[in-house]
Amino acid sequence: MTNYAMDSNATASQTALNMNSPASTSITWEAFQALDETAFRALLGPVVEHSPWVAQRAWSAHPFADHEQLYRAMAGVILAASEGEQRALLCSHPELAGREARAGTMTADSQSEQGRLGLLALDAPTVQRIETLNSQYRERFGFPFIAALRLHATLASVLQDFDERLRHDGAAERSEALRQVCEVMRGRLNQAVSPPLPSVSPAAPPAVSTLSGSSS
């Protein structure tokens, strides 16, 4: 497969499509700013699980001053979406170590995120515990448990969070789930687009000392 990221003759859309792989080097901020709408949607469509409409709507807020403004535009689309759209977005996420993980049908991003904490290679008792939690959570709230796994150092931390969130009421947990979606998206944005380089002020020229000569 052609590596468009290294091909100076590639179109912006080709470059963006190549950057969707988690293993690819992220696109620079300068190159990102030059993308057209098609390339923008191709690059950022996948950062929200199976919900390319988020990037599609966020395009209207471009150009973006910095990475944080880009994130806020994308998060704003999610939070301003209709209740039905939000629920569909939540339901599009895979369960932890769930059916999609066992079938190998998760997105590359989800596989990488779950794999980092060992969720794709669990022992039988842990699988049973997570299956029970998944079932209890979905029955209580109607969508899968979603956590920004990059914010957890261990699987134990994730499971503790799982237990605690099962005690939320419906409204509180729906808000928390959307917040977690936004945090997952933030991590993926950081992988897809490198933040802009900090501006560096030019160094001041060295001081010139004037030596006054003395007359005899």
Secondary structure, DSSP 4 states (H G I P E B T S, - for coil): ---GGG-TT--HHHHHHHTTSTTSPPBPHHHHHT--HHHHHHHHGGGSTT-THHHHHHGGG-S-SSHHHHHHHHHHHHHHS-HHHHHHHHHTSPPTT-HHHHHT-S-HHHHHHHHHTTTTS--HHHHHHHHHHHHHHHHHHSS-----GGG-SSHHHHHHHHHHHTTS-HHHHHHHHHHHHHHHHHHHHHHHBPPPPPP-PPPPPPP-PPPPP---
